Amino acid sequence: MKHITYLLFLFLYLFLNACDDDKNEPKENNDRPETIAWIEDTMREHYFWREEIKKADALNYNATPNAFFTSLLSSKDGKNGNPYSYIENISSTTRGAIRSNYTYGFEFCIVTFSPSMEIGACVLYVLPDSPASGKLKRGDWIFGINDKSLTEESVKTLFGGEAAKFTVANWDPIVKIFYESEDIDIDAARAVEDNPIFHRDIFERPNKKIGYLVYNHFTAGKEDVVGDTTYDDELRKLSNSIFSEVDEFILDLRYNNGGLLTSAQLLCAIFTPFDKLSVDFLWLQYKYNDPSTRVPFKVNETLRNGALTGENLNLKRLYVLVSSMSASSSEAVINLLDPFMDVIIIGETTVGKNVGASEYESDDKTWKMHPIICQILNADKFADYTDGFQPHYPKGEAFDYDKDGYIVDIPVLYELGNENERLLKIALELIDNSYTGDQGTRSLRTPISKEKVASSLDRKATNGVVIDIE
């Protein structure tokens, strides 16, 4: 009997010790909450800085999905403490709001005037067939909504809402005052098509034909579904029609803060010199961090494909208009074309998003992750533009600044496509050999303005070049 008692005590001692040891062991896969397990497994497989993810015993598996996701991120992810990678809840209560495209149909930037601290919203462009179409124009200034002055909070209502009354004024650049303040009634926000091909034109010269394209985001089609290539097809059609046989080209990406890499590839294939599209030409590389395969680079297939490229324009140089809002796929186009042709940059220093992100959805259709998974390298394996591309010809996109970054002048904002429009005018003068301004130094890569002017376009920015994963 005494031996049986000793054995029971020994069994209990070993059992309790085993339980204590389990508390210090990393959780097995089946011990983690389903969403947390999906987040961790996906990030450990695809995240660009996966080697920096903490070991399991240092992670809090009881955290919320948002907090747990954040705990996996590298300090190298993003800028100024704001990571590019993010996670979102797409449950039935929020999905509609996230995907809503209801709008008044215009984009704007915000300026706070000193010393009055009055807030004004300057209209950058207006979408056709929208509530704002025919009511507002580029260069209008909105100072009030429904008889109340704009505030930092009420500015958000300009994104879209009920029918409203805007107090609008125009700027006189000669006497430096706003004039003719008037109230304009705007119908309620509604779904508006936002075609990335905002404006296209041809400028004829005695001995040359100049193409011009305002391209505002890299989107393949009208619907967010695989196979819709409506807008890409329109680009192909333009390359085969009005842009056919152009001698020079001006690509306006100043309001383009990113989108699909496939659409960026299409643009590159249209503009690249024809002899660079040979069958064995490898001009785009994805740099992954994949220790399991030890393959640091994956290279895309050649773009010498009529179905993809439309008509190649066989250009020797490309003039690109940019701003401090130009990012991700816009910068990828500059970087990918740079080894093979003259890419002449006009405007402001770009954002500097040199990474690619992809989208992963949980099995229960409740969460979506958008982690950074790669860097986008050109044929020279160059991707070091985290400080953005500095323009060869610096010019404020909408305003002129002093050396400390403060706005010192508000010029007339001509419509996009008007030959007097400030950035387009520089490109045309360079082509015409009549430009008399100063040339910047691209290698400095320092911003023109100390602080970026806030813009409604910020809400549309992608966290990086959008990579489609089949």
N, C-alpha and C positions, 0 to 999 in steps of 0.2 A: 504493500500500500504506500509506504514511504517513497519507493521508486516512482510510482505513478504520480505522486504529488510533485516530486522534483521535475518530472517530465512536463507536467502541465505548466509549472512556473517557467520552465525553459521555453516552452512553446509560446506562452504569452509574451515573454521578454523579446523573443526574436520577432514576433508578429508586430509588436508595438514599435520596435526599432525599424522594421521594414517600412511601416507607415510613415515614420519620421523621415526616413531616407527619401521616400517618394515625394515629400514636399519640396525637396531640393533638386529634384530631377526636372529637366525640361518636359513640358506637357507633350504627351503623345498626340498625334494628329486627331484621334477620335475624342480627345479631351477638350479641344478648343471649340468655342462657339462656331457655328457654320460660317458666318460672315467673316469672322476674324481669321479663320483658317483659309478662306478664299483670298483674303487680302494678303496674308503672309506668303502663301504659296505662289501667288501670281507675282508679287514683288520680288521674291527670291529668284524667280525664273527670268523675269523680263527687265527689272529695273536697271538702269544704266550703272548706278553706283551700288549694285547689289552686295558687293564685298564689304560695304560699310554698314549693312544692316546688322543690328545687334544679335547676339546669340539668343536662343530661345529662353534661357534662364534669366535673361536681363529684360525680357519683354513682359508687359502687363496684359495678359489675355482677358482680363475683366474690364478693360477700357472700352469706351464707345468706339464704333468703327472709325469716326473722324479722328479721335485722339490716337487710336492705335496706328492708323495710316500715317499720321504726322510723325509718330515716334520712329518710323522706319526711314524717314527721309534724310538725305545727306545735306550737309551744310553747303555743298557745291551746287545744290539744286536751286536755281532761281537767282534773284538779285535783291540786295538790301533786306535780307531776311524774309522775302516773299517767294516761296517755292513755286516753280512752274507746275510740278506734279500736284494733282488734287483729286479728291473723291467727292461724289455727290449722291444724294439720296434721290432716287427717281421713282419713289412710291407713287401710288395713284393720286395722292393728295397734292403732289408737287410737279408731276410730270408735265401737266398741261402748261404750268407757268414757265417752266424751264424752256419749253420748246415754242413758246408763243412768239409770233412775228408781228403782233399788232403794234402799230406805230403811227405817228403823225406823218412820217415819211421824210424826215430831214435829219442831218447830222450837224453837230455844232461843237464849238469849243468855248470854254468858260474863262472869262477874264475878270479879275477883281481890281477895280480902279482905286488908286490912292490919291489923296488921303480920305476920300469919302467912303471907301470900302464898298462902293456900289458894285453889284454883280451884273455882268452882261453876258449874254450867250450869242456868239457870232455864228451865223449860219454858214456852214462849209459847202454843203450841196443839198439839193432837194430831189427825192426820187420822183420819177414820172408817175402819173396816175395815182397819186397819194393825196390824203387830205390837205397837205401843205402845198401841193403842186398848184401853181398859179396864184398862190397867196404869199409865199415867201420866196426869196431868191438868195443866192450866194452873196454874202456881204451885208445882209440885213442884221440888225442887232436887236435882240429881244431883252427888254429890261423888266417886264412884268407879265404876270398871268392872272387873269380875272381880277384886275384892278389892284393887285398887290405886287410890290416889288419882289424881284427874285431873291431868294435866299439859298444857302447851301443845300437846304432840304428840298425846297420847292423846285429847284433845277431838275430834280429827278422826274418831275411830272412832265417835262418836255419830251421824255421818251415816248409817251403815249398815255392817253386817258380819255376822259369824256370830252365832249365839245367844249372848247375853251376860247377865251379872248386873250390874245397876245398884244402887249404894248411893244410896238416895233419902231425903231428909229434908224436913220442912215447917218453915216459919218461923212463929214466934209473934210477932205484931206488938205484943203487950201487954208481954211480958217481954223481948222482943228476943233470942230465942235460937232455934236450930234444935232440933227435937225429933223423937222417934220415928223415928230412923234405921232403915231396913229394907232388905233386899235384895229386889230384884224381878227375876224372870227374864223376859227379852224374847226372843221367837223371832227367828230369823235374818231379816235384811232381805230384802225382796222387792219386786216391782213393786207400787206403790200408786197408785191414782188420786188426783190432786191437783186436785180441782175448785176453780176460783177462787172459786166461790160457796160460801164456807165456812159461812156462817150467814145466814139471813134471818128477819125477825120483824116483827110488828106490835104496837105499844103503843097501847092504847086509852085515851083520855081522855074525859071527859064530852062535850066538844064538838069533839074532833079525833081524827084517826087518823094515827099516826106510823109511817112505814116505816123499817126498819133493815136494812142490807146490809153484811156483811163480805165484801169482794171482794179476794182476795189476790194476783192477778196477771192481766194482760190477755192471755188466751189464748182463741182462738176455738173450738177443739175439742179432743177427746181425742187425736187423732192429729196429728202434725206434717206434715200434708199439705194441699194446697190444696183447699178445698171442704168440709172438716170444720168445721161451725159449731155443734157440739153445745152448747157452753157459751154462745155468743152467743144461740142459740135459747132456752136456758133463761132468759136475761135477758129476752128478749122475752116469754116465757110469764109470767114473774113480773110484768112491767109490765101484763099483761092480766088478771092474777088477783089475788093477795093485795095487790099494791101499787096496784091500781086505786083511784082516788078517795082517795088519801092526802092529808092536808092539809100535812104536814111530812115531811122525809126526812133521815135520818142515814146518810151513806156512810162506811164504815170502811175506810180505805186505809192503816192504820198499818203493816201487814206487806206492803204491795204496792210492790215496787221496779221495776215496769215491765212492758213487753210491747208487744203490737201496738197501733198507732194506730187501726186499724179498730175494735177493741173499745172503745177510749176514745171514739171517735166515737159508737159505739152508746150508751154511757152518757150522753154529752152530749145526744144526741138525745132520750133518754128524760126527762132532767131539765129541759132548756131550756124556758123559757116558750113556749107554743105559737105566739104571734105572731112569734117569732124564727125560726121554721122556714118562712118564706115561700119561694116558689119562687126568688126572686132573692136570697135571703139568703146571703151569703158570710161564714162565721164562722171558717173555718180557712184559714191561709195557710202555705205552705212557703217559706222564704227560702233559695234556692239561690245558689251562687256559680257562675254560668254565663256566662263572658265570651264564649263562642262564639255564644250566642243573645241576649245582653244583655237577658234577661228575668229580673229579680231575684225575682219572685214567681210561684208557681203556686198557683192556688186550686182547692180541691176542689169537686165537684158538691154541690148542695144535699142535705140529709139528710131532706127531706120525702118520705119513701118508706116506705110501710107495711111493706114486706118487710124494710127495714133497721131501722126504729125500734121495732117493736112498738107499744106505746101510749105516747104522750107524756103525762107526768104533769102538765104545765103548772104547775110549781112557781114560787113567788116567791123562795124562798131554799133553800139547801142547806147542811146542817151536815156538815163533812168532818173526820173524825178522822185525824190523821196522826202520824208519828214521824220520827225521824232516819233511818229506813230508807225512807220514802216518796220515790219518785223517778220520773223520766222520764214515763211515761204517766199516773201518778198526778198529777204536777204539771201535765201538759198539761190534764187535766180541770179542775183548779182555774183555770188560766189562760184556757182557752177559754170557760168559763162566766162568769168574772168580769165581763165587760162587760155582761152581760144579766140578772144576778140577784145577790142577796146570797149570797156564798159565805163562810160563817163557819167559820174554821179553828180547830180545837181540838187541842192536843197539843204537839209539838216542831217545831223548824225542819226543813223538808224538805231533801233533798240538794242540789238545784239543777241538775239535768240538763235543760237547755233545748234540747237538740239531738236530731236524729233520725239513726238509723243504718240501713243496709241491708246485705244479705248478698250476696256474690258468690262463686261457686264456680269453680275452675279447670277447664279442659276435661278434664284427666286425673283429676278427682274426688279430688285429693290435698290441696288447700288451700281454705280458706274465709277470705274477708276480711270484716270488719265495720267499714267506715270510717264516720265521721260525714259525712253528705251534706247536711244542712240544719238550719235552726232552725225551731221550731214557733212561729208567731205567732198571736195571737188577732185578733179583729176590729179592735182598736185598734192592730194591728201591734206589740204588746208581747211581748217575749221576754226581757227583762232580769231573770232571776231565777236567775242563776248562784250566788248565795249562799243560794238556797232561799227558800221562803215561810215567813215567821214567823207563828206562830199569833196570832189575836186573843185567845185564851184559853190561855196557856201552862200546860202540865202534863206532867210526865214520864210517858212512856208506861207504864213499869213501876215506876219508882223516883222518889224525890224527891231533888233535888240541892241543894248549897249554892252560894254565889256563885262558888266556884272550880271547880265542876263535879264535885265528889266526891259520891258517893251518901251521903245522911245518913239515909235511912229506906227500909225495905222494907215496903210495904203488902201487904195481902191482895190477891192477884190472882184476882178473880172470873172465872168463865168468860165468854167473849165472848157478849154477849146478855143477861147478868145486869144488871138495872137499877142495881145497886150498883157495877158495873165502873167504874173511875175516869174514863175519858174519856167513855164513854156517859152516865154520870151527869150530867156537866156539860152535855152537849147536851140531855138531857131536862129538866134544871132551867132551862136557857135557854128552852126551848119552853114550859115551865110557868110562866115568870116567877118562879121561886123561887131563882135563882142568886144567891149572896151573895159569891162570890169576886172576885178582881181581873181586870180586862180588860187584856190585853197591848196592845202597840203594834206593828202589823204592819210599819210602815215601818222599824223598827230592824234587822230581819233578822239578828239575832245568835243563835248557838246557845244553847240552854238549858244544855247540858252542854259542858264544855271538851273532853272527849274522848268520842267515841262508844263506847258499850259494844259489844264485838264480838258478832256474831250469826251463827247458821247461815244466815240469809237472805242474807248477803253473797255467798255463792257462787251465788245465783240472780239477782243483779242484772244487768240489761241495761246495755249501754254507752250507751244513749240510747233514745228512743222508737223502736220498731221499725217501719220503713217498708217496706211490701210494694211491690216494684217488679215490675210485670207484664212 
